[in-house]
């Protein structure tokens, strides 16, 4: 392994084993979570109690992290030699319109067709099987890279069958996330979400025994619907105790509608509220958001590409807001590389501060892992390598010409890493990517299915 000078002090410090190590010789079924000892990795735990380690082990049993430390004794367990790899929690993609993954780089076009016009026309052609395939494709991309937990902002739910199709694809993925039940992309501003079907879906698919996927509501909000619509939808979410997500302050003109203030005055700005983009909110609004403990999600690559503007990352941080991070849509983000989005967030923060040390790389990595989990109310379950938590682990291989020398692992992950560097992905204790290849997914067939479906969608919407 390359020299790791930034972790020299960690290497010199005494190691501890965090968690209780117990032996379990029971045979593991093929579809059961792995019992696995990850040996000799550079560990970025994202847990201040566990800490970071220049070389340590991670023990996984029954889908959970059991222990983190040096020289863990578990001879009866399968071992993965992770020398030359960085182990860290999988990243959380907090905002992704997964259904339009079939239209990668479709709009805006060179001829001038705008994104919202193009995607609205395309959306009407989507069948339930198209939504299912799009979400399958998106998850395959997520787990081939750096993501193990996804917020699926589903805003082309044209029927109960479309909702079920996306839910089934999420559950089949093996990863975890939140299904934000939305509306049809071309729905009229006075049409509310399908409340009856949201309640049906909740009763049918969500229960305490399987909490890998949870439920929320995607709402168009004050900038896109009249008061009678958005207040009815938000009141429904509150009554059902479901988290709600809404795009606000996306442009200078949209900010003039003062959506955040309207929501606050109506009692809909609280810890269950997620505000997406917030590109043009003033410092005063940031203070209201922080006081209400609402969460903010930013997608800087697409915010710039669609012409919303430059994400005010530093002002958000100064206002007491730790935003979470997403890729939004591959229609104009191009891909779902969250490492790349992390890098942009770090550069924006320090560029806006005009100070290269204003915001640390660790801060931004936390925004994509443990801070995102905290904003979802899931910090006790996911996105740090902590004993007792769900085993969501990515192993980044640094034995590449574009990775050498590995001087500072945090800097590498936030400033250099790419999905191609990810050798293994473990989600909920199961390998979803192993030795650089997705498990359980015929990628060649998936690509053929995507190409065939795009040909159909494009043909009938010309």
SULSULHU-V976136 format. One record per pair of residues at least 6 apart in sequence whose C-alpha atoms are under 7 Angstrom apart, sorted by sequence separation. I is the first residue (numbers start at 1). J is the second residue. D is the distance in Angstrom with one decimal. If there is no record, write none. Layout:
I/J/D, I/J/D
This chain:
45/51/6.0, 59/65/5.9, 60/66/5.5, 107/113/6.8, 108/114/4.7, 142/148/7.0, 157/163/5.7, 237/243/6.7, 249/255/4.5, 263/269/5.8, 303/309/6.0, 304/310/5.7, 327/333/6.5, 330/336/6.6, 350/356/5.2, 373/379/4.8, 398/404/7.0, 425/431/5.9, 426/432/5.7, 432/438/5.8, 433/439/5.5, 45/52/5.7, 59/66/5.4, 107/114/6.3, 108/115/4.8, 237/244/6.5, 303/310/6.8, 350/357/6.9, 382/389/5.7, 425/432/5.5, 426/433/6.9, 432/439/5.2, 44/52/4.8, 59/67/5.2, 107/115/4.9, 206/214/6.9, 222/230/6.2, 350/358/5.6, 381/389/4.8, 382/390/5.5, 425/433/4.7, 43/52/5.4, 44/53/6.8, 58/67/5.9, 59/68/6.4, 221/230/5.0, 327/336/6.0, 350/359/6.1, 370/379/6.4, 373/382/6.5, 380/389/6.8, 381/390/5.8, 383/392/6.8, 424/433/5.0, 425/434/6.6, 43/53/5.0, 58/68/4.6, 183/193/5.6, 300/310/7.0, 349/359/6.5, 373/383/6.3, 424/434/4.7, 42/53/5.8, 43/54/6.5, 57/68/5.6, 58/69/6.7, 107/118/6.6, 182/193/6.4, 248/259/6.5, 300/311/5.6, 327/338/6.7, 423/434/6.5, 424/435/5.9, 42/54/4.7, 43/55/6.7, 56/68/7.0, 57/69/5.2, 423/435/5.3, 424/436/6.3, 42/55/4.8, 43/56/6.4, 56/69/5.1, 57/70/5.6, 370/383/5.3, 423/436/4.6, 41/55/5.2, 42/56/6.4, 56/70/4.6, 57/71/6.7, 219/233/7.0, 327/341/7.0, 369/383/5.3, 370/384/6.1, 422/436/7.0, 40/55/5.1, 41/56/5.5, 57/72/6.5, 346/361/6.6, 40/56/4.9, 41/57/6.3, 39/56/6.6, 40/57/5.5, 39/57/4.5, 346/364/6.2, 38/57/5.4, 39/58/6.7, 37/57/6.8, 38/58/5.0, 217/237/6.7, 274/294/5.9, 275/295/6.2, 276/296/5.8, 277/297/6.0, 37/58/5.8, 38/59/6.2, 271/292/6.3, 273/294/5.2, 274/295/4.8, 275/296/4.8, 276/297/4.8, 277/298/4.8, 37/59/4.5, 270/292/4.8, 271/293/4.8, 272/294/6.6, 273/295/6.5, 274/296/5.8, 275/297/6.3, 276/298/6.1, 277/299/6.5, 342/364/6.5, 36/59/6.0, 37/60/6.3, 269/292/6.1, 270/293/6.0, 271/294/4.5, 342/365/7.0, 398/421/6.9, 36/60/5.1, 270/294/5.2, 397/421/5.3, 35/60/5.4, 36/61/6.6, 157/182/6.0, 158/183/6.7, 217/242/6.8, 219/244/6.9, 221/246/5.9, 223/248/6.8, 255/280/6.2, 269/294/6.5, 298/323/6.4, 396/421/5.4, 397/422/5.9, 35/61/4.4, 149/175/6.2, 150/176/6.6, 151/177/5.5, 152/178/6.1, 153/179/6.7, 154/180/5.7, 156/182/6.8, 157/183/5.0, 158/184/4.8, 216/242/5.2, 217/243/6.3, 218/244/5.9, 219/245/6.0, 220/246/5.8, 255/281/6.6, 297/323/5.3, 298/324/6.3, 299/325/6.0, 302/328/6.7, 396/422/4.3, 397/423/5.8, 34/61/6.4, 35/62/6.5, 148/175/5.6, 149/176/4.9, 150/177/4.5, 151/178/4.8, 152/179/5.1, 153/180/5.0, 154/181/5.7, 155/182/4.6, 156/183/5.6, 157/184/4.8, 215/242/6.9, 216/243/4.9, 217/244/4.8, 218/245/5.0, 219/246/5.2, 220/247/6.7, 248/275/6.3, 250/277/5.9, 296/323/4.9, 297/324/4.7, 298/325/5.2, 299/326/5.0, 305/332/7.0, 395/422/5.8, 396/423/5.7, 34/62/6.6, 148/176/6.6, 149/177/4.8, 150/178/6.4, 151/179/6.3, 152/180/5.9, 154/182/5.3, 155/183/5.0, 156/184/4.2, 216/244/5.7, 217/245/6.3, 218/246/6.3, 244/272/6.4, 245/273/6.0, 246/274/6.4, 247/275/5.9, 248/276/6.2, 250/278/5.7, 251/279/6.8, 252/280/5.9, 295/323/6.9, 296/324/6.3, 297/325/5.6, 298/326/6.2, 299/327/5.4, 394/422/6.8, 395/423/5.8, 33/62/5.3, 34/63/6.7, 155/184/5.9, 156/185/4.8, 243/272/4.7, 244/273/5.2, 245/274/4.5, 246/275/5.3, 247/276/4.6, 248/277/6.5, 249/278/4.7, 250/279/5.2, 251/280/6.1, 279/308/7.0, 297/326/6.9, 299/328/6.0, 395/424/5.1, 33/63/5.0, 155/185/5.8, 243/273/6.0, 244/274/6.1, 245/275/6.0, 246/276/5.9, 247/277/6.3, 248/278/5.4, 249/279/5.8, 250/280/6.2, 279/309/6.8, 286/316/6.7, 290/320/6.0, 302/332/6.4, 394/424/5.8, 395/425/6.5, 131/162/6.4, 135/166/6.2, 223/254/6.3, 249/280/5.3, 290/321/5.9, 302/333/5.7, 394/425/4.6, 18/50/6.5, 99/131/5.3, 102/134/5.5, 249/281/5.8, 279/311/5.4, 287/319/6.0, 301/333/6.3, 313/345/6.9, 393/425/6.0, 394/426/6.2, 101/134/5.4, 123/156/6.7, 128/161/5.9, 132/165/4.8, 136/169/5.4, 279/312/6.5, 286/319/5.7, 393/426/5.0, 100/134/6.6, 128/162/4.3, 131/165/6.3, 132/166/5.0, 135/169/5.9, 139/173/6.3, 179/213/6.9, 223/257/6.7, 234/268/6.9, 392/426/5.4, 393/427/6.5, 99/134/5.0, 131/166/5.9, 135/170/6.9, 177/212/6.5, 178/213/5.3, 179/214/6.2, 180/215/6.0, 181/216/6.2, 182/217/6.1, 189/224/6.8, 190/225/6.7, 313/348/6.5, 314/349/4.7, 391/426/6.9, 392/427/4.3, 98/134/6.4, 99/135/5.7, 129/165/6.6, 176/212/4.8, 177/213/4.9, 178/214/4.7, 179/215/5.1, 180/216/4.5, 181/217/4.8, 182/218/4.5, 189/225/4.8, 190/226/6.9, 223/259/6.4, 283/319/6.7, 313/349/5.2, 391/427/6.1, 392/428/5.6, 98/135/5.3, 101/138/6.1, 128/165/5.7, 132/169/5.6, 136/173/7.0, 160/197/6.5, 176/213/5.4, 177/214/6.5, 178/215/5.5, 179/216/6.1, 180/217/4.6, 181/218/5.5, 182/219/6.4, 189/226/6.8, 192/229/5.9, 222/259/5.4, 391/428/5.0, 392/429/6.6, 178/216/6.8, 180/218/5.1, 191/229/7.0, 314/352/6.3, 390/428/5.6, 391/429/4.8, 190/229/5.7, 314/353/6.6, 37/77/6.4, 39/79/6.7, 98/138/6.0, 193/233/6.8, 301/341/6.9, 36/77/5.7, 37/78/6.1, 38/79/6.0, 39/80/5.9, 40/81/6.5, 41/82/4.8, 192/233/6.5, 11/53/6.7, 35/77/6.1, 36/78/5.0, 37/79/4.7, 38/80/4.9, 39/81/5.1, 40/82/5.4, 41/83/5.4, 325/367/7.0, 10/53/5.8, 11/54/5.4, 35/78/6.6, 36/79/5.8, 37/80/6.1, 38/81/6.3, 39/82/5.6, 40/83/5.2, 41/84/6.9, 42/85/6.3, 43/86/5.9, 44/87/6.1, 45/88/5.8, 324/367/5.4, 325/368/6.0, 10/54/6.1, 38/82/6.3, 41/85/5.6, 42/86/4.7, 43/87/4.9, 44/88/5.0, 45/89/7.0, 323/367/6.6, 324/368/6.1, 21/66/6.5, 41/86/5.7, 42/87/6.0, 43/88/6.2, 322/367/6.6, 20/66/6.4, 21/67/6.3, 41/87/6.0, 7/54/5.6, 19/66/5.7, 20/67/6.2, 19/67/4.4, 324/372/5.4, 362/410/6.4, 18/67/5.1, 19/68/6.9, 361/410/6.6, 365/414/6.7, 17/67/6.3, 18/68/5.1, 361/411/6.2, 17/68/5.5, 18/69/6.1, 23/74/6.7, 25/76/6.6, 17/69/4.0, 16/69/5.5, 17/70/6.3, 361/414/6.2, 15/69/6.4, 16/70/6.8, 93/147/6.6, 98/152/6.0, 15/70/6.1, 91/146/5.8, 92/147/5.8, 96/151/6.1, 97/152/5.9, 99/154/6.8, 90/146/5.9, 91/147/4.6, 92/148/6.4, 93/149/6.3, 94/150/6.0, 95/151/5.3, 96/152/5.4, 97/153/4.9, 98/154/7.0, 90/147/5.3, 91/148/6.0, 92/149/4.8, 93/150/4.8, 94/151/5.0, 95/152/6.7, 96/153/5.7, 97/154/5.9, 251/308/5.1, 90/148/5.0, 91/149/6.8, 92/150/5.9, 93/151/6.3, 95/153/6.4, 250/308/5.9, 123/185/6.3, 120/185/6.0, 153/218/6.4, 120/186/5.9, 343/414/5.5, 342/414/6.1, 343/415/5.5, 339/414/6.3, 339/417/6.3, 339/418/6.2, 295/375/6.0, 1/83/6.7, 337/419/6.4, 1/84/4.8, 145/337/6.9, 146/338/6.7, 142/336/6.5, 141/336/6.9, 94/297/6.6, 107/331/6.4, 105/330/6.7, 106/331/5.7, 107/332/6.7, 104/330/5.1, 105/331/4.4, 104/331/4.1, 105/332/5.2, 101/329/6.9, 103/331/5.5, 104/332/6.9, 100/329/7.0, 101/330/5.8, 105/334/5.7, 94/324/6.3, 96/326/6.4, 101/331/6.6, 104/334/6.1, 94/325/5.6, 95/326/4.6, 96/327/6.0, 97/328/5.9, 98/329/7.0, 100/331/6.9, 93/325/6.2, 94/326/4.8, 95/327/6.4, 96/328/4.3, 97/329/5.4, 93/326/4.8, 95/328/5.2, 96/329/5.7, 93/327/7.0, 148/392/6.5, 146/394/6.8, 175/427/5.6, 174/427/6.8, 175/428/6.9, 146/419/5.9, 145/419/4.0, 144/419/6.9, 145/420/6.8, 92/368/5.6, 146/422/6.9, 91/368/5.6, 92/369/5.8, 145/422/6.0, 91/369/5.3, 148/427/6.1, 89/369/6.9, 92/372/6.6, 143/425/6.6, 143/432/6.7, 144/433/6.3, 143/433/6.9, 90/383/6.5, 89/383/5.1, 144/438/6.4, 89/384/5.4, 89/385/6.1, 88/385/6.8, 90/392/5.6, 89/392/5.7, 90/393/5.3, 89/393/4.6, 90/394/5.3, 88/393/5.7, 89/394/6.0, 87/393/6.6, 88/394/5.7, 87/394/5.8, 88/395/6.7, 87/395/4.6, 86/395/5.4, 87/396/6.5, 85/395/5.9, 86/396/5.0, 85/396/5.2, 86/397/6.6, 85/397/4.5, 84/397/6.1, 85/398/5.8, 84/398/5.8, 84/399/6.2, 46/366/6.9, 65/385/7.0, 67/387/5.2, 65/386/6.4, 66/387/4.8, 65/387/4.9, 66/388/6.0, 65/388/5.5, 46/370/6.6, 64/388/5.8, 65/389/5.7, 64/389/5.5, 65/390/6.3, 64/390/4.6, 65/391/5.2, 63/390/6.1, 64/391/4.8, 63/391/5.6, 60/391/6.7, 125/457/6.3, 50/386/6.8, 47/384/5.9, 46/384/5.1, 47/385/6.8, 45/384/5.5, 46/385/6.7, 47/386/6.6, 122/461/6.2, 45/385/4.6, 121/461/6.9, 45/386/7.0, 102/450/6.6, 102/454/6.4, 63/428/5.0, 64/429/6.3, 63/429/3.8, 62/429/6.7, 19/387/5.3, 18/387/6.6, 60/429/6.8, 34/429/5.5, 33/429/4.8, 34/430/5.4, 33/430/4.9, 6/407/6.0, 2/404/6.8, 3/405/6.8, 4/406/5.7, 5/407/5.4, 6/408/4.9, 2/405/5.6, 3/406/6.1, 4/407/4.5, 5/408/6.7, 2/406/5.4, 3/407/6.2, 4/408/6.1
